Amino acid sequence: AACGLVGGTSIDTTVYPFLLRGVTLAGIDSAGCPTELRDSLWNRLAGDWAIPQLDEITHEVTLEELGASIEMMREGQHVGRTIVRPGERK
C-alpha cells in the first residue's frame, strides 16, 4: 500500500515491486496548476472520468477500526482504498 503524503511527498524505491504485482501508482500533482485548470480537472475526475466501480472498492473506517485495517494491509488481505473518518461513528 502507498499512502500519499503520510511521511512526505517522495517514495524511495524502485518500480519493480509494483510492476511484478501489476500495481498502478497514480497521482496528481496539481499544486503548480492554475486554479481554473485544477478545478476543471478535479470536476472531470469526479464526473465523466470517475471510476464506476469506486464504491465497490472503497470502505470507510473510524480511527478505532484503523488498526485492524492496517493489519489487513500487512497480511495482503486488503483490496481497494480505505477512507479514515476521524471522530465519526458508523
KOLGU-15444 format. One record per residue (C-alpha): residue number from 1; y, x, z. Coordinates in pm, 1 decimal. Layout:
BEGIN
num | py | px | pz
NUM | Y | X | Z
...
% end
This chain:
BEGIN
num | py | px | pz
1 | 0.0 | 0.0 | 0.0
2 | 352.6 | 116.0 | -68.5
3 | 627.9 | -28.2 | 147.4
4 | 970.9 | 4.1 | -6.3
5 | 1243.0 | 166.4 | 199.9
6 | 1038.3 | 173.2 | 522.2
7 | 1053.8 | 550.3 | 556.3
8 | 1310.6 | 629.8 | 291.1
9 | 1351.4 | 587.4 | -80.0
10 | 1117.6 | 859.9 | -202.8
11 | 739.6 | 883.3 | -231.6
12 | 597.7 | 1236.0 | -216.1
13 | 268.6 | 1200.2 | -404.3
14 | 105.5 | 1221.0 | -744.5
15 | 34.8 | 924.3 | -966.3
16 | -340.5 | 995.6 | -982.9
17 | -449.2 | 773.8 | -689.5
18 | -255.3 | 486.6 | -840.6
19 | -393.4 | 544.3 | -1191.9
20 | -751.4 | 565.4 | -1065.3
21 | -716.9 | 233.0 | -886.0
22 | -525.8 | 56.4 | -1162.3
23 | -222.9 | 7.3 | -935.5
24 | 121.8 | -50.4 | -1080.0
25 | 414.7 | 68.1 | -873.1
26 | 708.4 | -133.3 | -995.9
27 | 1054.0 | -127.4 | -852.3
28 | 1413.1 | -193.8 | -930.8
29 | 1698.9 | 43.1 | -860.7
30 | 1986.3 | -195.5 | -902.3
31 | 2236.6 | -22.0 | -675.4
32 | 2411.4 | 152.6 | -966.0
33 | 2425.6 | -153.6 | -1192.2
34 | 2740.1 | -360.1 | -1227.1
35 | 2725.6 | -673.3 | -1011.3
36 | 2728.7 | -909.1 | -1310.2
37 | 2428.3 | -737.1 | -1472.7
38 | 2243.2 | -716.1 | -1141.2
39 | 2295.5 | -1089.0 | -1075.1
40 | 2175.2 | -1173.7 | -1424.9
41 | 1859.9 | -962.7 | -1389.9
42 | 1773.6 | -1091.5 | -1042.3
43 | 1818.5 | -1450.2 | -1165.4
44 | 1582.3 | -1384.3 | -1456.5
45 | 1326.6 | -1225.6 | -1222.4
46 | 1343.9 | -1538.1 | -1007.9
47 | 1338.9 | -1764.8 | -1314.3
48 | 1179.7 | -1718.1 | -1655.1
49 | 1039.6 | -1371.5 | -1569.5
50 | 882.3 | -1490.8 | -1244.1
51 | 512.5 | -1426.9 | -1188.4
52 | 339.2 | -1767.7 | -1197.8
53 | 66.7 | -1666.1 | -950.7
54 | 305.5 | -1508.9 | -697.9
55 | 247.4 | -1780.4 | -437.7
56 | -127.7 | -1723.5 | -463.5
57 | -99.0 | -1351.4 | -379.9
58 | 172.9 | -1382.6 | -115.1
59 | 126.2 | -1458.2 | 251.2
60 | 367.8 | -1460.5 | 541.3
61 | 310.2 | -1319.6 | 888.4
62 | 508.6 | -1312.6 | 1209.8
63 | 570.3 | -989.9 | 1399.1
64 | 285.0 | -1087.5 | 1629.6
65 | 47.7 | -1108.3 | 1329.7
66 | 169.1 | -788.6 | 1164.9
67 | -78.5 | -557.5 | 1340.9
68 | -377.5 | -747.5 | 1204.2
69 | -224.8 | -746.2 | 855.9
70 | -170.9 | -368.7 | 867.5
71 | -529.7 | -320.6 | 983.2
72 | -649.7 | -519.7 | 680.7
73 | -445.5 | -286.1 | 456.4
74 | -603.4 | 19.5 | 617.3
75 | -951.1 | -125.5 | 566.2
76 | -882.6 | -203.4 | 199.5
77 | -913.4 | -579.1 | 255.3
78 | -553.0 | -666.6 | 173.9
79 | -462.4 | -822.1 | -160.3
80 | -115.1 | -916.5 | -276.8
81 | 206.5 | -893.1 | -82.6
82 | 294.2 | -972.6 | 274.8
83 | 628.5 | -1104.6 | 391.0
84 | 710.8 | -1039.4 | 755.1
85 | 917.2 | -1315.9 | 914.5
86 | 1055.7 | -1163.7 | 1235.3
87 | 1142.7 | -1413.6 | 1502.5
88 | 984.4 | -1706.8 | 1323.2
89 | 677.5 | -1900.3 | 1423.2
90 | 448.5 | -2076.3 | 1179.9
% end
